[in-house]
Amino acid sequence: MAPGITTHRTALADGRELIYYDDADTALGPERAIDARALDARPATAQMRRDPLTGDWISIAAARQNRVFLPPADQDPLAPQSPGNPSEVPSRYDVAVFENRSPAFGPALGDDPEAPTGLDDLAEPGLGRIRTSVGRCEVICFGPETEGSFATQTPSRARTVVEAWADRTAALSALPGVEQVFCFENRGEAIGVTLHHPHGQIYAYPYITPRTEGMLRQLDRGGPDLFARILEFEQADERVVLAGEHWTAFVPFAARWPLEVHLMPHRQVPDLAATTGAERDELAPLYLRLLRGIDAIYDTPTPYIAAWHQAPVRVGRDTFRLHLQLTSPRRAADRLKFLAGSESAMGAWVGDVPPEAAADTIRKALART
């Protein structure tokens, strides 16, 4: 844990784990309230079904239908509990991480009798194949405010979130049955966000995701230094939008989205847990600046998905490089890109904005922040 950042571990009324991460400059004391709510039992773990044509595993998580949808601020389930709001977090906090009440994966882990027995088991063909959606889904609250995003946090708070991401990546990677850990933030109703509270999520999957499998295949074909060569190629081009000692942000050569930025460390590192203190210290303010620049492009906040691609737990860790993929469907102030026939049905993308033009737009917005 970074100097000054402390943790407090407890449990919610139904047994879900809750971890508080206190900023290095926190104004909070060490005491934490007990969750005294009377809660229903946790839902049964979802079931995964294998698509025989693609090999993809689909989690059927019906309990997610009941999750809260755009509540008023005084009923925000991620705000600290109050007499009128029996929320998910009992105490005032800086950063809080807890198990999702309506998860797509878990709470069962690898000892479930119908759990996958490994990657070879998941790769087996066949019709009607079913496995339990073991793993875990967590919510990470970036702060107690009822509106905002990662970009609205202070540098100290951003550093705490980065530390929490790294800490949870390490912890979830050690759980039985977990093959990959994914930290992400969905921002904006155009993305499908159901809560305005500044927060993200962390998924611990029982398989390697299709996107990652595709990149691992390209590493096999392109060589173990593929990420290093990509970074060198991008650093030599006009698509770089921001750079530091340890990280570079660029619009990729073959960007799919109208706004798409990749943020990559300068050395081979498989996941956030493997980054150094110096890399995390630089990442927090640099990432803040990047997101604030994206927001400065237009007069209103930009919807986006911020996805941290991390190496699987047991595969490709010497070659797959940690990187952020920030994407937004916003192609103009009042226009969104929708994934229509070619993209949705065939996975064949058509870009609306040349990557070089997008990079120029982002650099100009960064200069205004």
C-alpha positions as CSV (number, residue, x, y, z in Angstrom):
1,M,0.0,0.0,0.0
2,A,1.3,3.5,-0.8
3,P,2.6,5.6,2.1
4,G,-0.3,7.2,3.9
5,I,-3.1,5.3,2.3
6,T,-4.8,3.0,4.7
7,T,-7.5,0.3,4.5
8,H,-10.4,-0.8,6.8
9,R,-12.1,-4.1,6.1
10,T,-15.6,-5.0,7.2
11,A,-18.7,-6.8,6.0
12,L,-22.2,-5.6,4.9
13,A,-25.3,-7.0,6.6
14,D,-25.6,-9.9,4.1
15,G,-22.0,-10.9,4.3
16,R,-20.6,-9.1,1.3
17,E,-17.0,-7.7,1.7
18,L,-16.5,-3.9,2.1
19,I,-13.1,-2.2,2.1
20,Y,-12.5,1.4,2.8
21,Y,-9.4,3.1,1.3
22,D,-8.5,6.3,3.1
23,D,-6.6,9.1,1.3
24,A,-3.1,9.9,2.3
25,D,-4.4,13.3,3.4
26,T,-7.7,12.0,4.8
27,A,-9.8,14.0,7.2
28,L,-11.6,10.9,8.4
29,G,-11.0,9.0,11.6
30,P,-10.5,5.2,11.8
31,E,-14.0,4.4,13.1
32,R,-16.5,2.8,10.8
33,A,-20.2,2.3,11.4
34,I,-21.8,-1.2,11.3
35,D,-24.3,-2.0,8.5
36,A,-27.4,-2.7,10.5
37,R,-29.8,-3.2,7.6
38,A,-32.1,-6.2,7.3
39,L,-31.2,-7.5,3.8
40,D,-32.5,-10.4,1.8
41,A,-30.2,-13.3,1.1
42,R,-27.7,-12.9,-1.7
43,P,-29.0,-14.1,-5.1
44,A,-27.9,-17.4,-6.5
45,T,-24.8,-17.3,-8.6
46,A,-25.6,-16.8,-12.3
47,Q,-25.2,-19.6,-14.9
48,M,-22.9,-19.4,-17.9
49,R,-23.9,-20.9,-21.3
50,R,-21.4,-21.6,-24.1
51,D,-22.1,-20.3,-27.6
52,P,-21.1,-23.2,-29.8
53,L,-20.4,-21.1,-32.9
54,T,-18.0,-18.5,-31.2
55,G,-16.9,-20.4,-28.1
56,D,-17.9,-17.4,-26.0
57,W,-19.4,-17.9,-22.6
58,I,-22.5,-15.9,-21.8
59,S,-23.5,-15.2,-18.2
60,I,-27.3,-15.3,-17.6
61,A,-27.6,-13.0,-14.6
62,A,-31.3,-12.4,-14.1
63,A,-30.8,-10.7,-10.7
64,R,-29.3,-7.7,-12.5
65,Q,-32.8,-6.8,-13.7
66,N,-33.6,-5.6,-10.2
67,R,-30.7,-3.1,-9.8
68,V,-31.4,0.5,-9.1
69,F,-32.0,2.8,-12.1
70,L,-31.2,6.5,-11.9
71,P,-32.5,7.2,-8.4
72,P,-32.7,10.8,-6.9
73,A,-29.6,12.0,-5.2
74,D,-31.1,11.6,-1.7
75,Q,-31.6,7.8,-2.5
76,D,-28.1,7.3,-4.0
77,P,-27.2,3.7,-3.0
78,L,-23.5,4.5,-3.2
79,A,-23.6,7.5,-0.9
80,P,-22.8,7.1,2.8
81,Q,-25.9,5.8,4.8
82,S,-28.1,8.4,6.3
83,P,-31.4,8.2,8.3
84,G,-33.4,8.6,5.0
85,N,-31.1,6.6,2.8
86,P,-30.2,3.0,3.8
87,S,-27.4,2.8,1.2
88,E,-24.7,0.2,0.5
89,V,-22.0,2.1,2.4
90,P,-22.5,2.5,6.2
91,S,-19.9,5.2,6.9
92,R,-18.5,8.4,5.4
93,Y,-15.5,7.4,3.2
94,D,-12.9,8.5,0.7
95,V,-12.9,5.5,-1.5
96,A,-15.0,2.3,-0.9
97,V,-15.0,-1.1,-2.6
98,F,-17.7,-3.7,-2.0
99,E,-19.1,-6.8,-3.6
100,N,-21.9,-6.0,-6.0
101,R,-25.4,-6.9,-4.8
102,S,-26.5,-8.0,-8.3
103,P,-23.4,-9.6,-9.7
104,A,-22.8,-11.1,-13.2
105,F,-20.2,-13.4,-11.7
106,G,-20.1,-14.9,-8.1
107,P,-20.5,-15.0,-5.3
108,A,-19.6,-18.7,-5.7
109,L,-16.0,-19.4,-6.4
110,G,-14.0,-22.3,-7.8
111,D,-15.3,-24.9,-5.2
112,D,-18.8,-24.8,-6.7
113,P,-19.6,-28.3,-8.1
114,E,-20.6,-26.9,-11.5
115,A,-17.7,-24.4,-11.7
116,P,-15.3,-24.5,-14.6
117,T,-12.3,-26.8,-14.0
118,G,-9.9,-24.7,-16.0
119,L,-9.3,-23.2,-19.4
120,D,-9.2,-26.5,-21.2
121,D,-12.7,-27.3,-19.8
122,L,-14.0,-24.0,-21.0
123,A,-12.6,-24.6,-24.5
124,E,-14.3,-28.0,-25.0
125,P,-16.9,-27.9,-27.8
126,G,-20.5,-29.1,-27.5
127,L,-24.1,-28.1,-27.5
128,G,-25.9,-27.1,-24.3
129,R,-22.7,-26.6,-22.2
130,I,-23.4,-24.9,-18.9
131,R,-21.1,-23.8,-16.1
132,T,-21.6,-21.7,-12.9
133,S,-20.6,-18.0,-13.3
134,V,-18.0,-18.2,-10.6
135,G,-15.9,-15.1,-9.8
136,R,-16.7,-11.7,-8.3
137,C,-18.1,-8.3,-9.2
138,E,-17.2,-5.3,-7.1
139,V,-18.2,-1.7,-7.1
140,I,-15.5,1.0,-6.5
141,C,-16.8,4.3,-5.3
142,F,-14.4,7.1,-6.2
143,G,-15.8,9.4,-3.4
144,P,-19.0,10.1,-1.4
145,E,-20.4,12.8,-3.7
146,T,-23.6,11.9,-5.5
147,E,-22.5,13.2,-9.0
148,G,-19.2,13.2,-10.9
149,S,-16.6,10.8,-12.3
150,F,-12.9,9.9,-11.9
151,A,-12.1,13.2,-13.6
152,T,-13.9,15.2,-10.8
153,Q,-11.6,13.8,-8.1
154,T,-8.6,15.5,-6.4
155,P,-5.1,14.3,-7.3
156,S,-4.9,12.7,-3.8
157,R,-8.2,10.9,-4.3
158,A,-7.2,9.8,-7.8
159,R,-4.0,8.3,-6.3
160,T,-6.1,6.4,-3.7
161,V,-8.3,5.0,-6.5
162,V,-5.2,3.8,-8.5
163,E,-4.0,2.1,-5.3
164,A,-7.3,0.4,-4.8
165,W,-7.4,-0.8,-8.4
166,A,-3.9,-2.4,-7.9
167,D,-4.8,-3.9,-4.5
168,R,-8.0,-5.4,-5.7
169,T,-6.4,-6.7,-8.9
170,A,-3.9,-8.6,-6.8
171,A,-6.5,-9.9,-4.3
172,L,-9.1,-11.0,-7.0
173,S,-6.4,-12.6,-9.1
174,A,-5.6,-14.9,-6.1
175,L,-9.2,-16.2,-5.8
176,P,-10.0,-19.7,-6.9
177,G,-11.4,-20.0,-10.4
178,V,-10.5,-16.4,-11.4
179,E,-8.7,-16.2,-14.8
180,Q,-8.8,-12.4,-15.5
181,V,-9.5,-9.1,-13.6
182,F,-11.0,-6.1,-15.3
183,C,-11.2,-2.6,-13.8
184,F,-13.5,-0.1,-15.7
185,E,-15.6,3.0,-15.4
186,N,-18.8,3.6,-17.4
187,R,-19.6,7.3,-17.6
188,G,-22.8,8.9,-18.9
189,E,-26.4,7.9,-19.6
190,A,-25.4,7.5,-23.3
191,I,-23.2,4.6,-22.2
192,G,-26.0,3.0,-20.1
193,V,-25.0,4.3,-16.7
194,T,-27.8,3.7,-14.1
195,L,-26.1,5.8,-11.3
196,H,-24.7,9.3,-11.5
197,H,-22.5,8.6,-8.4
198,P,-18.7,8.7,-9.4
199,H,-17.8,5.0,-9.4
200,G,-16.4,2.2,-11.4
201,Q,-16.5,-1.6,-11.3
202,I,-14.1,-4.5,-11.1
203,Y,-14.9,-7.9,-12.6
204,A,-13.1,-11.1,-11.8
205,Y,-13.9,-13.5,-14.7
206,P,-13.8,-17.3,-14.7
207,Y,-12.4,-17.2,-18.2
208,I,-10.2,-15.1,-20.5
209,T,-12.4,-12.6,-22.3
210,P,-12.8,-12.7,-26.0
211,R,-11.1,-9.3,-26.5
212,T,-8.0,-10.5,-24.6
213,E,-7.9,-13.9,-26.4
214,G,-7.8,-12.0,-29.7
215,M,-4.8,-9.9,-28.5
216,L,-3.1,-13.0,-27.3
217,R,-3.4,-14.6,-30.7
218,Q,-1.9,-11.5,-32.3
219,L,1.0,-11.7,-29.8
220,D,1.6,-15.3,-30.9
221,R,1.7,-14.2,-34.6
222,G,3.4,-10.8,-34.1
223,G,6.0,-11.8,-31.6
224,P,6.5,-11.2,-27.8
225,D,7.6,-7.6,-28.3
226,L,4.5,-6.6,-30.1
227,F,3.3,-4.1,-27.5
228,A,6.8,-2.5,-27.3
229,R,6.8,-2.0,-31.1
230,I,3.3,-0.6,-31.0
231,L,4.2,1.9,-28.4
232,E,7.4,2.9,-30.3
233,F,5.3,3.3,-33.5
234,E,2.7,5.4,-31.8
235,Q,5.2,7.6,-29.9
236,A,6.8,8.6,-33.3
237,D,3.5,9.8,-34.7
238,E,1.2,12.8,-34.4
239,R,-1.4,10.8,-32.6
240,V,0.2,11.2,-29.2
241,V,-1.9,13.4,-27.0
242,L,-0.1,13.2,-23.6
243,A,3.1,11.7,-22.3
244,G,5.1,11.4,-19.1
245,E,8.1,9.6,-17.8
246,H,6.3,6.3,-17.4
247,W,3.1,6.5,-19.6
248,T,2.1,7.7,-23.0
249,A,-1.5,8.4,-24.2
250,F,-2.3,8.2,-27.9
251,V,-5.1,7.8,-30.4
252,P,-4.4,4.4,-31.9
253,F,-3.6,4.0,-35.6
254,A,-6.8,2.0,-36.3
255,A,-9.1,3.7,-33.9
256,R,-12.7,2.4,-34.0
257,W,-14.5,5.1,-32.1
258,P,-14.9,8.8,-32.8
259,L,-13.0,9.4,-29.6
260,E,-10.5,6.6,-28.6
261,V,-7.4,7.0,-26.5
262,H,-5.0,4.3,-25.3
263,L,-2.8,4.9,-22.3
264,M,0.2,2.5,-22.0
265,P,3.1,2.1,-19.6
266,H,6.6,2.4,-21.1
267,R,7.7,-0.9,-19.8
268,Q,6.3,-4.4,-19.9
269,V,3.9,-4.8,-17.0
270,P,1.0,-7.3,-17.0
271,D,-1.4,-5.5,-14.7
272,L,-2.0,-2.6,-12.3
273,A,-0.8,-4.8,-9.3
274,A,2.6,-5.0,-11.0
275,T,3.1,-1.3,-11.4
276,T,5.7,0.5,-9.2
277,G,4.9,3.3,-6.8
278,A,6.5,5.8,-9.2
279,E,4.3,4.6,-12.1
280,R,1.2,5.0,-9.9
281,D,2.3,8.4,-8.7
282,E,2.5,9.6,-12.3
283,L,-0.6,7.8,-13.5
284,A,-3.0,9.5,-11.1
285,P,-2.5,13.1,-12.2
286,L,-1.8,12.2,-15.9
287,Y,-5.0,10.2,-16.1
288,L,-6.9,13.0,-14.5
289,R,-5.6,15.5,-17.0
290,L,-6.5,13.2,-19.9
291,L,-10.1,12.7,-18.7
292,R,-10.5,16.5,-18.1
293,G,-9.2,17.1,-21.6
294,I,-11.8,14.7,-23.0
295,D,-14.5,16.6,-21.1
296,A,-13.2,19.9,-22.4
297,I,-13.8,19.0,-26.1
298,Y,-17.5,20.0,-25.8
299,D,-19.6,22.1,-23.5
300,T,-21.1,19.1,-21.7
301,P,-19.4,16.1,-20.2
302,T,-18.3,13.4,-22.6
303,P,-19.8,9.9,-22.2
304,Y,-17.1,7.2,-22.2
305,I,-16.0,3.7,-21.2
306,A,-12.6,3.6,-19.5
307,A,-11.3,0.0,-19.7
308,W,-8.1,-1.3,-18.1
309,H,-6.9,-4.2,-20.2
310,Q,-4.9,-6.5,-17.9
311,A,-3.1,-9.8,-18.6
312,P,-4.9,-13.0,-17.6
313,V,-3.9,-14.5,-14.2
314,R,-2.0,-17.4,-15.7
315,V,-1.5,-16.8,-19.4
316,G,0.7,-14.3,-21.4
317,R,1.9,-12.3,-18.4
318,D,5.4,-11.9,-20.0
319,T,4.0,-10.5,-23.2
320,F,0.6,-8.9,-22.7
321,R,1.0,-5.3,-21.6
322,L,-1.4,-3.4,-19.3
323,H,-3.1,-0.6,-21.1
324,L,-6.2,1.7,-20.8
325,Q,-8.6,1.9,-23.7
326,L,-10.8,5.0,-23.4
327,T,-13.6,5.1,-25.9
328,S,-16.6,7.4,-26.5
329,P,-19.4,7.2,-29.1
330,R,-19.6,11.0,-29.2
331,R,-18.8,12.0,-32.8
332,A,-20.1,15.6,-32.5
333,A,-21.5,17.9,-29.8
334,D,-25.0,16.5,-30.5
335,R,-24.3,13.2,-32.3
336,L,-23.5,9.7,-31.1
337,K,-22.1,6.8,-33.0
338,F,-24.4,3.8,-32.7
339,L,-23.1,0.3,-33.4
340,A,-25.4,-0.6,-36.3
341,G,-25.5,-3.5,-38.7
342,S,-21.8,-3.8,-39.8
343,E,-20.3,-3.3,-36.3
344,S,-22.9,-5.1,-34.2
345,A,-23.7,-8.0,-36.5
346,M,-20.4,-8.6,-38.3
347,G,-17.8,-6.9,-36.0
348,A,-16.6,-5.0,-39.1
349,W,-16.0,-1.4,-38.0
350,V,-16.2,1.8,-40.0
351,G,-14.5,4.8,-38.4
352,D,-16.3,8.2,-38.6
353,V,-13.3,10.4,-37.5
354,P,-9.7,10.1,-38.8
355,P,-7.5,9.2,-35.8
356,E,-5.1,12.0,-36.6
357,A,-8.0,14.5,-36.6
358,A,-9.3,13.1,-33.3
359,A,-5.8,13.4,-31.7
360,D,-5.6,17.1,-32.8
361,T,-9.0,17.8,-31.2
362,I,-8.0,16.1,-28.0
363,R,-4.6,18.0,-27.8
364,K,-6.4,21.3,-28.3
365,A,-8.9,20.5,-25.6
366,L,-6.0,19.5,-23.2
367,A,-4.4,22.9,-23.9
368,R,-7.6,24.5,-22.6
369,T,-7.5,22.7,-19.3
